[in-house]
Amino acid sequence: MAIWLNGAVLDNAQARISVFDHGLTVGDGVFETVKVTGGAPFALTRHLERLGASAAALGLPAPDLSLIARGSAELLAASGSPDRARLRITVTSGDSPLGSERGGGPLTIVMALGGLKDWAASCDVVTVPWPRNERGAVAGIKTTSYAENVRALAYAAERGGSEAIFANTQGNLCEGTGSNVFLVVGGELVTPPLSSGCLAGVTRGLLLEWFGGIERDVAAAALAAASEAFLTSTTRDVQPIRAVDGVVLPAAPGPVTGKAAQVFAARAATSPDP
Ligand SMILES: Cc1ncc(COP(=O)(O)O)c(C=O)c1O
């Protein structure tokens, strides 16, 4: 398997990152997951823009986005232009002393390809007891510090869920561990605003543009009371929510979810880099 590391395509066995890398020692980095279909990345420009924004928000030097774009094409070509894959782009602050301070050296930039799993037709979600801190230093940043998400997803899995849902410190709905949430309340399609602390999901943004929806705070409890709801993410696109904490929603997919999925699929099929 090929890996792109700091400008070169290498065999997996040759790709090496230092044990002093600040991404490894303290999770000081940012990342993107990009969907690859038919050998081409989907929405790469938006993902690279968000990568740059995440790096800036974390106070990292700006990664060379055109180098990363070229590198992703090199990696895909070296990997036989896979029909379906996930492209993971990771940027860390590089080598560092073994504490929270940065080393100040060059960034580590690495790209790898992995499998793209087929998601179930619907999912059960579990709300977790830990809040997302919408005022925290890493709120809304796609940082490699994802241990909170790992813990939350395991918590959901232990309770039969395939995604965990966070409320924020105000008790408002925020997001999943790797997804944004949409719900139909009072006949309106609603999704939490970015001020809720959620990530500015690429899929969320595209769906708002292509299909519509209102960005508005709702209480976390509104999800289980919704007439229908769904998750969005790069690998899922639109995935209906069947149940919330064991409460089965009236329909999955409901009529709005079905239409949203249809519109997203149709627009994505004709706009590879929207
Ligand atoms: C915390 C979080 N929220 C939302 C999303 C969805 O974002 P996107 O549609 O860009 O994949 C992700 C992506 O994995 C995520 O990690």
Ligand as a Chemical Component Dictionary entry (heavy atoms), coordinates in Angstrom:
data_LIG
# 
_chem_comp.id                   LIG 
_chem_comp.type                 NON-POLYMER 
_chem_comp.pdbx_formal_charge   0 
_chem_comp.three_letter_code    LIG 
# 
loop_
_chem_comp_atom.comp_id 
_chem_comp_atom.atom_id 
_chem_comp_atom.alt_atom_id 
_chem_comp_atom.type_symbol 
_chem_comp_atom.charge 
_chem_comp_atom.model_Cartn_x 
_chem_comp_atom.model_Cartn_y 
_chem_comp_atom.model_Cartn_z 
_chem_comp_atom.pdbx_ordinal 
LIG C1 C1 C 0 -16.806 15.878 14.641 1  
LIG C2 C2 C 0 -17.294 15.823 13.235 2  
LIG N1 N1 N 0 -18.442 16.445 12.921 3  
LIG C3 C3 C 0 -18.932 16.407 11.664 4  
LIG C4 C4 C 0 -18.297 15.705 10.653 5  
LIG C5 C5 C 0 -18.860 15.676 9.262  6  
LIG O1 O1 O 0 -18.082 16.463 8.388  7  
LIG P1 P1 P 0 -17.902 16.144 6.848  8  
LIG O2 O2 O 0 -19.264 16.234 6.216  9  
LIG O3 O3 O 0 -16.988 17.211 6.366  10 
LIG O4 O4 O 0 -17.326 14.788 6.737  11 
LIG C6 C6 C 0 -17.085 15.064 10.934 12 
LIG C7 C7 C 0 -16.373 14.348 9.875  13 
LIG O5 O5 O 0 -15.825 13.320 10.053 14 
LIG C8 C8 C 0 -16.574 15.122 12.262 15 
LIG O6 O6 O 0 -15.418 14.522 12.565 16 
# 
loop_
_chem_comp_bond.comp_id 
_chem_comp_bond.atom_id_1 
_chem_comp_bond.atom_id_2 
_chem_comp_bond.value_order 
_chem_comp_bond.pdbx_ordinal 
LIG C1 C2 SING 1  
LIG C2 N1 SING 2  
LIG C2 C8 DOUB 3  
LIG N1 C3 DOUB 4  
LIG C3 C4 SING 5  
LIG C4 C5 SING 6  
LIG C4 C6 DOUB 7  
LIG C5 O1 SING 8  
LIG O1 P1 SING 9  
LIG P1 O2 DOUB 10 
LIG P1 O3 SING 11 
LIG P1 O4 SING 12 
LIG C6 C7 SING 13 
LIG C6 C8 SING 14 
LIG C7 O5 DOUB 15 
LIG C8 O6 SING 16 
# 
